[in-house]
Amino acid sequence: MATTSNYTCRIDTDLRSQSEALFGALGMNLGTAINVFLRKAVRVGGFPFDVNLDSPNRETIEAMIEAERIARDPSVKAYSVEDAFKELDDE
């Protein structure tokens, strides 16, 4: 039988409640869920999910580049917010 030890950490009260409800619905308590996370992290050698800074994905970057191209294109009709709403109302 494996030996166990205790570890104490502080968790936001709302986050704890939400987590307990979620994992309870999955049939486990918070301690079991934490152990699942830790075992998976050890097995994969890191976080079991992507951890990164909020940065746009490829599709978003391509859309941003296209938006910049359109904004610089003199042949594309420009709209003010008011004009855009008026155009939408006319349709």
Biopython code that builds the backbone (N, CA, C, O; Angstrom):
import numpy as np
from Bio.PDB.StructureBuilder import StructureBuilder

atoms = [
    (1, "MET", "N", (0.840, -1.190, 0.000)),
    (1, "MET", "CA", (0.000, 0.000, 0.000)),
    (1, "MET", "C", (0.882, 1.250, 0.000)),
    (1, "MET", "O", (1.861, 1.327, 0.742)),
    (2, "ALA", "N", (0.535, 2.205, -0.820)),
    (2, "ALA", "CA", (1.309, 3.437, -0.920)),
    (2, "ALA", "C", (1.095, 4.284, 0.323)),
    (2, "ALA", "O", (0.003, 4.322, 0.889)),
    (3, "THR", "N", (2.146, 4.955, 0.731)),
    (3, "THR", "CA", (1.994, 5.884, 1.842)),
    (3, "THR", "C", (1.497, 7.208, 1.296)),
    (3, "THR", "O", (1.720, 7.524, 0.128)),
    (4, "THR", "N", (0.833, 7.974, 2.123)),
    (4, "THR", "CA", (0.309, 9.264, 1.704)),
    (4, "THR", "C", (0.850, 10.349, 2.603)),
    (4, "THR", "O", (1.344, 10.080, 3.698)),
    (5, "SER", "N", (0.752, 11.580, 2.132)),
    (5, "SER", "CA", (1.110, 12.729, 2.942)),
    (5, "SER", "C", (0.110, 13.839, 2.655)),
    (5, "SER", "O", (-0.565, 13.835, 1.625)),
    (6, "ASN", "N", (0.026, 14.766, 3.558)),
    (6, "ASN", "CA", (-0.885, 15.899, 3.402)),
    (6, "ASN", "C", (-0.152, 17.080, 2.793)),
    (6, "ASN", "O", (1.040, 17.283, 3.021)),
    (7, "TYR", "N", (-0.896, 17.856, 2.009)),
    (7, "TYR", "CA", (-0.394, 19.099, 1.437)),
    (7, "TYR", "C", (-1.528, 20.106, 1.543)),
    (7, "TYR", "O", (-2.655, 19.825, 1.137)),
    (8, "THR", "N", (-1.235, 21.259, 2.080)),
    (8, "THR", "CA", (-2.254, 22.287, 2.259)),
    (8, "THR", "C", (-1.962, 23.457, 1.329)),
    (8, "THR", "O", (-0.820, 23.903, 1.215)),
    (9, "CYS", "N", (-3.004, 23.949, 0.665)),
    (9, "CYS", "CA", (-2.837, 25.138, -0.165)),
    (9, "CYS", "C", (-4.091, 25.989, -0.076)),
    (9, "CYS", "O", (-5.162, 25.499, 0.283)),
    (10, "ARG", "N", (-3.955, 27.252, -0.401)),
    (10, "ARG", "CA", (-5.089, 28.169, -0.373)),
    (10, "ARG", "C", (-5.740, 28.208, -1.750)),
    (10, "ARG", "O", (-5.065, 28.276, -2.777)),
    (11, "ILE", "N", (-7.066, 28.164, -1.743)),
    (11, "ILE", "CA", (-7.843, 28.200, -2.981)),
    (11, "ILE", "C", (-8.958, 29.213, -2.799)),
    (11, "ILE", "O", (-9.565, 29.299, -1.731)),
    (12, "ASP", "N", (-9.220, 29.970, -3.835)),
    (12, "ASP", "CA", (-10.343, 30.890, -3.830)),
    (12, "ASP", "C", (-11.614, 30.117, -3.458)),
    (12, "ASP", "O", (-11.854, 29.032, -3.987)),
    (13, "THR", "N", (-12.413, 30.661, -2.567)),
    (13, "THR", "CA", (-13.600, 29.981, -2.059)),
    (13, "THR", "C", (-14.572, 29.613, -3.176)),
    (13, "THR", "O", (-15.082, 28.493, -3.210)),
    (14, "ASP", "N", (-14.831, 30.541, -4.083)),
    (14, "ASP", "CA", (-15.747, 30.246, -5.190)),
    (14, "ASP", "C", (-15.184, 29.164, -6.103)),
    (14, "ASP", "O", (-15.920, 28.285, -6.553)),
    (15, "LEU", "N", (-13.888, 29.223, -6.379)),
    (15, "LEU", "CA", (-13.257, 28.215, -7.221)),
    (15, "LEU", "C", (-13.358, 26.842, -6.575)),
    (15, "LEU", "O", (-13.623, 25.851, -7.256)),
    (16, "ARG", "N", (-13.150, 26.779, -5.281)),
    (16, "ARG", "CA", (-13.258, 25.501, -4.574)),
    (16, "ARG", "C", (-14.678, 24.945, -4.681)),
    (16, "ARG", "O", (-14.863, 23.766, -4.982)),
    (17, "SER", "N", (-15.672, 25.786, -4.439)),
    (17, "SER", "CA", (-17.069, 25.337, -4.513)),
    (17, "SER", "C", (-17.414, 24.831, -5.907)),
    (17, "SER", "O", (-18.025, 23.774, -6.065)),
    (18, "GLN", "N", (-17.016, 25.597, -6.911)),
    (18, "GLN", "CA", (-17.294, 25.196, -8.290)),
    (18, "GLN", "C", (-16.579, 23.892, -8.644)),
    (18, "GLN", "O", (-17.143, 23.027, -9.313)),
    (19, "SER", "N", (-15.338, 23.763, -8.191)),
    (19, "SER", "CA", (-14.561, 22.558, -8.465)),
    (19, "SER", "C", (-15.165, 21.351, -7.763)),
    (19, "SER", "O", (-15.264, 20.275, -8.353)),
    (20, "GLU", "N", (-15.568, 21.520, -6.514)),
    (20, "GLU", "CA", (-16.184, 20.411, -5.787)),
    (20, "GLU", "C", (-17.484, 19.967, -6.461)),
    (20, "GLU", "O", (-17.774, 18.773, -6.526)),
    (21, "ALA", "N", (-18.257, 20.919, -6.957)),
    (21, "ALA", "CA", (-19.497, 20.570, -7.661)),
    (21, "ALA", "C", (-19.189, 19.821, -8.955)),
    (21, "ALA", "O", (-19.828, 18.813, -9.260)),
    (22, "LEU", "N", (-18.219, 20.310, -9.709)),
    (22, "LEU", "CA", (-17.840, 19.667, -10.962)),
    (22, "LEU", "C", (-17.354, 18.248, -10.729)),
    (22, "LEU", "O", (-17.849, 17.306, -11.347)),
    (23, "PHE", "N", (-16.389, 18.098, -9.840)),
    (23, "PHE", "CA", (-15.810, 16.776, -9.633)),
    (23, "PHE", "C", (-16.788, 15.850, -8.918)),
    (23, "PHE", "O", (-16.744, 14.636, -9.118)),
    (24, "GLY", "N", (-17.665, 16.401, -8.092)),
    (24, "GLY", "CA", (-18.723, 15.593, -7.485)),
    (24, "GLY", "C", (-19.626, 15.002, -8.549)),
    (24, "GLY", "O", (-20.019, 13.839, -8.458)),
    (25, "ALA", "N", (-19.957, 15.792, -9.557)),
    (25, "ALA", "CA", (-20.782, 15.302, -10.666)),
    (25, "ALA", "C", (-20.057, 14.203, -11.447)),
    (25, "ALA", "O", (-20.692, 13.357, -12.078)),
    (26, "LEU", "N", (-18.735, 14.225, -11.398)),
    (26, "LEU", "CA", (-17.942, 13.188, -12.060)),
    (26, "LEU", "C", (-17.668, 12.004, -11.148)),
    (26, "LEU", "O", (-16.982, 11.058, -11.534)),
    (27, "GLY", "N", (-18.211, 12.062, -9.925)),
    (27, "GLY", "CA", (-18.091, 10.935, -9.005)),
    (27, "GLY", "C", (-16.825, 10.910, -8.173)),
    (27, "GLY", "O", (-16.407, 9.850, -7.706)),
    (28, "MET", "N", (-16.216, 12.060, -7.985)),
    (28, "MET", "CA", (-15.000, 12.083, -7.161)),
    (28, "MET", "C", (-14.957, 13.357, -6.329)),
    (28, "MET", "O", (-15.622, 14.344, -6.642)),
    (29, "ASN", "N", (-14.175, 13.317, -5.277)),
    (29, "ASN", "CA", (-14.007, 14.517, -4.461)),
    (29, "ASN", "C", (-12.810, 15.312, -4.965)),
    (29, "ASN", "O", (-12.087, 14.868, -5.857)),
    (30, "LEU", "N", (-12.611, 16.482, -4.391)),
    (30, "LEU", "CA", (-11.547, 17.374, -4.845)),
    (30, "LEU", "C", (-10.174, 16.738, -4.673)),
    (30, "LEU", "O", (-9.312, 16.891, -5.538)),
    (31, "GLY", "N", (-9.957, 16.024, -3.566)),
    (31, "GLY", "CA", (-8.661, 15.369, -3.348)),
    (31, "GLY", "C", (-8.346, 14.343, -4.419)),
    (31, "GLY", "O", (-7.209, 14.257, -4.884)),
    (32, "THR", "N", (-9.342, 13.565, -4.814)),
    (32, "THR", "CA", (-9.148, 12.574, -5.873)),
    (32, "THR", "C", (-8.851, 13.268, -7.194)),
    (32, "THR", "O", (-7.974, 12.830, -7.939)),
    (33, "ALA", "N", (-9.568, 14.343, -7.493)),
    (33, "ALA", "CA", (-9.333, 15.083, -8.733)),
    (33, "ALA", "C", (-7.917, 15.649, -8.776)),
    (33, "ALA", "O", (-7.267, 15.609, -9.821)),
    (34, "ILE", "N", (-7.442, 16.167, -7.670)),
    (34, "ILE", "CA", (-6.072, 16.693, -7.609)),
    (34, "ILE", "C", (-5.070, 15.573, -7.845)),
    (34, "ILE", "O", (-4.079, 15.766, -8.550)),
    (35, "ASN", "N", (-5.321, 14.393, -7.255)),
    (35, "ASN", "CA", (-4.437, 13.252, -7.478)),
    (35, "ASN", "C", (-4.444, 12.806, -8.936)),
    (35, "ASN", "O", (-3.398, 12.434, -9.470)),
    (36, "VAL", "N", (-5.603, 12.836, -9.587)),
    (36, "VAL", "CA", (-5.679, 12.502, -11.011)),
    (36, "VAL", "C", (-4.801, 13.472, -11.805)),
    (36, "VAL", "O", (-4.020, 13.061, -12.663)),
    (37, "PHE", "N", (-4.944, 14.770, -11.501)),
    (37, "PHE", "CA", (-4.132, 15.782, -12.182)),
    (37, "PHE", "C", (-2.640, 15.512, -11.977)),
    (37, "PHE", "O", (-1.873, 15.521, -12.941)),
    (38, "LEU", "N", (-2.225, 15.274, -10.738)),
    (38, "LEU", "CA", (-0.803, 15.069, -10.443)),
    (38, "LEU", "C", (-0.262, 13.810, -11.117)),
    (38, "LEU", "O", (0.848, 13.823, -11.648)),
    (39, "ARG", "N", (-1.032, 12.729, -11.101)),
    (39, "ARG", "CA", (-0.577, 11.490, -11.749)),
    (39, "ARG", "C", (-0.413, 11.693, -13.262)),
    (39, "ARG", "O", (0.558, 11.226, -13.858)),
    (40, "LYS", "N", (-1.355, 12.382, -13.859)),
    (40, "LYS", "CA", (-1.266, 12.648, -15.300)),
    (40, "LYS", "C", (-0.061, 13.547, -15.598)),
    (40, "LYS", "O", (0.653, 13.321, -16.574)),
    (41, "ALA", "N", (0.165, 14.558, -14.766)),
    (41, "ALA", "CA", (1.306, 15.455, -14.969)),
    (41, "ALA", "C", (2.626, 14.690, -14.884)),
    (41, "ALA", "O", (3.533, 14.922, -15.684)),
    (42, "VAL", "N", (2.733, 13.782, -13.919)),
    (42, "VAL", "CA", (3.954, 12.982, -13.785)),
    (42, "VAL", "C", (4.119, 12.076, -15.001)),
    (42, "VAL", "O", (5.226, 11.916, -15.515)),
    (43, "ARG", "N", (3.011, 11.480, -15.463)),
    (43, "ARG", "CA", (3.081, 10.569, -16.607)),
    (43, "ARG", "C", (3.528, 11.279, -17.876)),
    (43, "ARG", "O", (4.331, 10.737, -18.635)),
    (44, "VAL", "N", (3.018, 12.493, -18.119)),
    (44, "VAL", "CA", (3.381, 13.196, -19.357)),
    (44, "VAL", "C", (4.617, 14.069, -19.200)),
    (44, "VAL", "O", (5.133, 14.589, -20.190)),
    (45, "GLY", "N", (5.098, 14.239, -17.980)),
    (45, "GLY", "CA", (6.299, 15.038, -17.762)),
    (45, "GLY", "C", (6.054, 16.533, -17.822)),
    (45, "GLY", "O", (6.946, 17.286, -18.214)),
    (46, "GLY", "N", (4.878, 16.973, -17.448)),
    (46, "GLY", "CA", (4.541, 18.396, -17.455)),
    (46, "GLY", "C", (3.054, 18.570, -17.246)),
    (46, "GLY", "O", (2.358, 17.636, -16.848)),
    (47, "PHE", "N", (2.577, 19.753, -17.512)),
    (47, "PHE", "CA", (1.142, 19.993, -17.396)),
    (47, "PHE", "C", (0.403, 19.099, -18.393)),
    (47, "PHE", "O", (0.855, 18.934, -19.527)),
    (48, "PRO", "N", (-0.716, 18.528, -17.987)),
    (48, "PRO", "CA", (-1.467, 17.678, -18.919)),
    (48, "PRO", "C", (-2.372, 18.476, -19.862)),
    (48, "PRO", "O", (-3.348, 17.945, -20.392)),
    (49, "PHE", "N", (-2.047, 19.734, -20.063)),
    (49, "PHE", "CA", (-2.756, 20.619, -20.979)),
    (49, "PHE", "C", (-1.813, 21.741, -21.345)),
    (49, "PHE", "O", (-0.804, 21.951, -20.673)),
    (50, "ASP", "N", (-2.131, 22.464, -22.404)),
    (50, "ASP", "CA", (-1.273, 23.562, -22.838)),
    (50, "ASP", "C", (-1.298, 24.701, -21.822)),
    (50, "ASP", "O", (-2.360, 25.107, -21.349)),
    (51, "VAL", "N", (-0.131, 25.198, -21.501)),
    (51, "VAL", "CA", (0.004, 26.380, -20.644)),
    (51, "VAL", "C", (0.799, 27.388, -21.450)),
    (51, "VAL", "O", (1.968, 27.168, -21.764)),
    (52, "ASN", "N", (0.146, 28.507, -21.783)),
    (52, "ASN", "CA", (0.825, 29.503, -22.594)),
    (52, "ASN", "C", (0.209, 30.870, -22.356)),
    (52, "ASN", "O", (-0.862, 31.006, -21.764)),
    (53, "LEU", "N", (0.911, 31.858, -22.830)),
    (53, "LEU", "CA", (0.390, 33.210, -22.761)),
    (53, "LEU", "C", (-0.771, 33.328, -23.739)),
    (53, "LEU", "O", (-0.811, 32.623, -24.748)),
    (54, "ASP", "N", (-1.704, 34.208, -23.445)),
    (54, "ASP", "CA", (-2.806, 34.422, -24.367)),
    (54, "ASP", "C", (-2.246, 35.011, -25.655)),
    (54, "ASP", "O", (-1.873, 36.183, -25.710)),
    (55, "SER", "N", (-2.197, 34.194, -26.666)),
    (55, "SER", "CA", (-1.744, 34.683, -27.968)),
    (55, "SER", "C", (-2.694, 34.125, -29.015)),
    (55, "SER", "O", (-3.232, 33.030, -28.852)),
    (56, "PRO", "N", (-2.897, 34.866, -30.075)),
    (56, "PRO", "CA", (-3.853, 34.424, -31.084)),
    (56, "PRO", "C", (-3.374, 33.164, -31.808)),
    (56, "PRO", "O", (-2.175, 32.961, -31.999)),
    (57, "ASN", "N", (-4.330, 32.326, -32.205)),
    (57, "ASN", "CA", (-3.984, 31.138, -32.980)),
    (57, "ASN", "C", (-3.770, 31.522, -34.449)),
    (57, "ASN", "O", (-3.928, 32.683, -34.827)),
    (58, "ARG", "N", (-3.415, 30.549, -35.251)),
    (58, "ARG", "CA", (-3.086, 30.815, -36.656)),
    (58, "ARG", "C", (-4.256, 31.467, -37.391)),
    (58, "ARG", "O", (-4.061, 32.429, -38.134)),
    (59, "GLU", "N", (-5.467, 30.952, -37.190)),
    (59, "GLU", "CA", (-6.640, 31.494, -37.883)),
    (59, "GLU", "C", (-6.862, 32.962, -37.518)),
    (59, "GLU", "O", (-7.189, 33.777, -38.381)),
    (60, "THR", "N", (-6.684, 33.296, -36.245)),
    (60, "THR", "CA", (-6.863, 34.679, -35.804)),
    (60, "THR", "C", (-5.788, 35.581, -36.393)),
    (60, "THR", "O", (-6.074, 36.694, -36.834)),
    (61, "ILE", "N", (-4.557, 35.099, -36.399)),
    (61, "ILE", "CA", (-3.457, 35.888, -36.978)),
    (61, "ILE", "C", (-3.716, 36.147, -38.461)),
    (61, "ILE", "O", (-3.515, 37.261, -38.943)),
    (62, "GLU", "N", (-4.164, 35.114, -39.184)),
    (62, "GLU", "CA", (-4.466, 35.293, -40.610)),
    (62, "GLU", "C", (-5.594, 36.300, -40.800)),
    (62, "GLU", "O", (-5.542, 37.112, -41.724)),
    (63, "ALA", "N", (-6.612, 36.262, -39.944)),
    (63, "ALA", "CA", (-7.720, 37.219, -40.039)),
    (63, "ALA", "C", (-7.232, 38.633, -39.746)),
    (63, "ALA", "O", (-7.672, 39.586, -40.389)),
    (64, "MET", "N", (-6.328, 38.778, -38.783)),
    (64, "MET", "CA", (-5.785, 40.097, -38.457)),
    (64, "MET", "C", (-4.978, 40.657, -39.636)),
    (64, "MET", "O", (-5.072, 41.843, -39.951)),
    (65, "ILE", "N", (-4.194, 39.801, -40.277)),
    (65, "ILE", "CA", (-3.406, 40.230, -41.437)),
    (65, "ILE", "C", (-4.340, 40.637, -42.571)),
    (65, "ILE", "O", (-4.118, 41.652, -43.231)),
    (66, "GLU", "N", (-5.391, 39.837, -42.794)),
    (66, "GLU", "CA", (-6.353, 40.176, -43.840)),
    (66, "GLU", "C", (-7.060, 41.494, -43.527)),
    (66, "GLU", "O", (-7.270, 42.309, -44.426)),
    (67, "ALA", "N", (-7.426, 41.712, -42.272)),
    (67, "ALA", "CA", (-8.086, 42.963, -41.886)),
    (67, "ALA", "C", (-7.165, 44.162, -42.139)),
    (67, "ALA", "O", (-7.620, 45.206, -42.606)),
    (68, "GLU", "N", (-5.878, 44.013, -41.832)),
    (68, "GLU", "CA", (-4.929, 45.098, -42.095)),
    (68, "GLU", "C", (-4.814, 45.371, -43.592)),
    (68, "GLU", "O", (-4.765, 46.524, -44.020)),
    (69, "ARG", "N", (-4.772, 44.289, -44.391)),
    (69, "ARG", "CA", (-4.695, 44.444, -45.842)),
    (69, "ARG", "C", (-5.934, 45.171, -46.363)),
    (69, "ARG", "O", (-5.818, 46.082, -47.183)),
    (70, "ILE", "N", (-7.101, 44.782, -45.900)),
    (70, "ILE", "CA", (-8.348, 45.415, -46.332)),
    (70, "ILE", "C", (-8.372, 46.882, -45.912)),
    (70, "ILE", "O", (-8.804, 47.742, -46.680)),
    (71, "ALA", "N", (-7.910, 47.167, -44.704)),
    (71, "ALA", "CA", (-7.918, 48.545, -44.204)),
    (71, "ALA", "C", (-7.035, 49.458, -45.046)),
    (71, "ALA", "O", (-7.311, 50.651, -45.162)),
    (72, "ARG", "N", (-5.970, 48.906, -45.636)),
    (72, "ARG", "CA", (-5.047, 49.712, -46.441)),
    (72, "ARG", "C", (-5.446, 49.780, -47.915)),
    (72, "ARG", "O", (-4.899, 50.579, -48.674)),
    (73, "ASP", "N", (-6.401, 48.939, -48.317)),
    (73, "ASP", "CA", (-6.794, 48.854, -49.727)),
    (73, "ASP", "C", (-7.735, 50.012, -50.066)),
    (73, "ASP", "O", (-8.854, 50.071, -49.557)),
    (74, "PRO", "N", (-7.280, 50.943, -50.936)),
    (74, "PRO", "CA", (-8.122, 52.105, -51.248)),
    (74, "PRO", "C", (-9.376, 51.754, -52.038)),
    (74, "PRO", "O", (-10.304, 52.560, -52.104)),
    (75, "SER", "N", (-9.422, 50.566, -52.639)),
    (75, "SER", "CA", (-10.598, 50.194, -53.430)),
    (75, "SER", "C", (-11.734, 49.640, -52.559)),
    (75, "SER", "O", (-12.849, 49.439, -53.042)),
    (76, "VAL", "N", (-11.449, 49.399, -51.291)),
    (76, "VAL", "CA", (-12.478, 48.877, -50.386)),
    (76, "VAL", "C", (-13.233, 50.045, -49.773)),
    (76, "VAL", "O", (-12.633, 50.977, -49.236)),
    (77, "LYS", "N", (-14.568, 49.982, -49.860)),
    (77, "LYS", "CA", (-15.394, 51.061, -49.324)),
    (77, "LYS", "C", (-15.280, 51.092, -47.802)),
    (77, "LYS", "O", (-15.424, 50.068, -47.134)),
    (78, "ALA", "N", (-15.021, 52.273, -47.271)),
    (78, "ALA", "CA", (-14.919, 52.448, -45.823)),
    (78, "ALA", "C", (-16.267, 52.913, -45.277)),
    (78, "ALA", "O", (-16.989, 53.663, -45.935)),
    (79, "TYR", "N", (-16.592, 52.467, -44.086)),
    (79, "TYR", "CA", (-17.836, 52.843, -43.427)),
    (79, "TYR", "C", (-17.537, 53.428, -42.062)),
    (79, "TYR", "O", (-16.648, 52.961, -41.351)),
    (80, "SER", "N", (-18.295, 54.461, -41.702)),
    (80, "SER", "CA", (-18.305, 54.874, -40.309)),
    (80, "SER", "C", (-19.277, 53.924, -39.618)),
    (80, "SER", "O", (-20.018, 53.208, -40.291)),
    (81, "VAL", "N", (-19.286, 53.906, -38.325)),
    (81, "VAL", "CA", (-20.216, 53.047, -37.593)),
    (81, "VAL", "C", (-21.646, 53.399, -37.969)),
    (81, "VAL", "O", (-22.474, 52.514, -38.188)),
    (82, "GLU", "N", (-21.932, 54.684, -38.044)),
    (82, "GLU", "CA", (-23.284, 55.119, -38.395)),
    (82, "GLU", "C", (-23.655, 54.656, -39.800)),
    (82, "GLU", "O", (-24.767, 54.177, -40.023)),
    (83, "ASP", "N", (-22.718, 54.800, -40.759)),
    (83, "ASP", "CA", (-22.969, 54.366, -42.128)),
    (83, "ASP", "C", (-23.193, 52.851, -42.203)),
    (83, "ASP", "O", (-24.051, 52.379, -42.948)),
    (84, "ALA", "N", (-22.426, 52.114, -41.438)),
    (84, "ALA", "CA", (-22.565, 50.657, -41.446)),
    (84, "ALA", "C", (-23.946, 50.249, -40.944)),
    (84, "ALA", "O", (-24.591, 49.387, -41.540)),
    (85, "PHE", "N", (-24.406, 50.864, -39.848)),
    (85, "PHE", "CA", (-25.734, 50.547, -39.333)),
    (85, "PHE", "C", (-26.818, 50.959, -40.324)),
    (85, "PHE", "O", (-27.800, 50.239, -40.502)),
    (86, "LYS", "N", (-26.647, 52.117, -40.971)),
    (86, "LYS", "CA", (-27.621, 52.575, -41.955)),
    (86, "LYS", "C", (-27.685, 51.604, -43.115)),
    (86, "LYS", "O", (-28.770, 51.265, -43.587)),
    (87, "GLU", "N", (-26.521, 51.151, -43.578)),
    (87, "GLU", "CA", (-26.456, 50.178, -44.679)),
    (87, "GLU", "C", (-27.150, 48.880, -44.286)),
    (87, "GLU", "O", (-27.864, 48.292, -45.098)),
    (88, "LEU", "N", (-26.951, 48.427, -43.057)),
    (88, "LEU", "CA", (-27.602, 47.201, -42.588)),
    (88, "LEU", "C", (-29.121, 47.386, -42.496)),
    (88, "LEU", "O", (-29.877, 46.470, -42.820)),
    (89, "ASP", "N", (-29.561, 48.551, -42.062)),
    (89, "ASP", "CA", (-30.996, 48.813, -41.951)),
    (89, "ASP", "C", (-31.660, 48.854, -43.315)),
    (89, "ASP", "O", (-32.828, 48.490, -43.445)),
    (90, "ASP", "N", (-30.921, 49.299, -44.347)),
    (90, "ASP", "CA", (-31.476, 49.422, -45.685)),
    (90, "ASP", "C", (-31.684, 48.058, -46.354)),
    (90, "ASP", "O", (-32.441, 47.951, -47.320)),
    (91, "GLU", "N", (-31.022, 47.027, -45.849)),
    (91, "GLU", "CA", (-31.134, 45.702, -46.488)),
    (91, "GLU", "C", (-32.396, 45.000, -46.121)),
    (91, "GLU", "O", (-32.636, 43.882, -46.575)),
]
sb = StructureBuilder()
sb.init_structure("model")
sb.init_model(0)
sb.init_chain("A")
sb.init_seg("    ")
for serial, (resi, resn, name, xyz) in enumerate(atoms, 1):
    if name == "N":
        sb.init_residue(resn, " ", resi, " ")
    sb.init_atom(name, np.array(xyz, "f"), 0.0, 1.0, " ", f" {name:<3s}", serial, name[0])
structure = sb.get_structure()
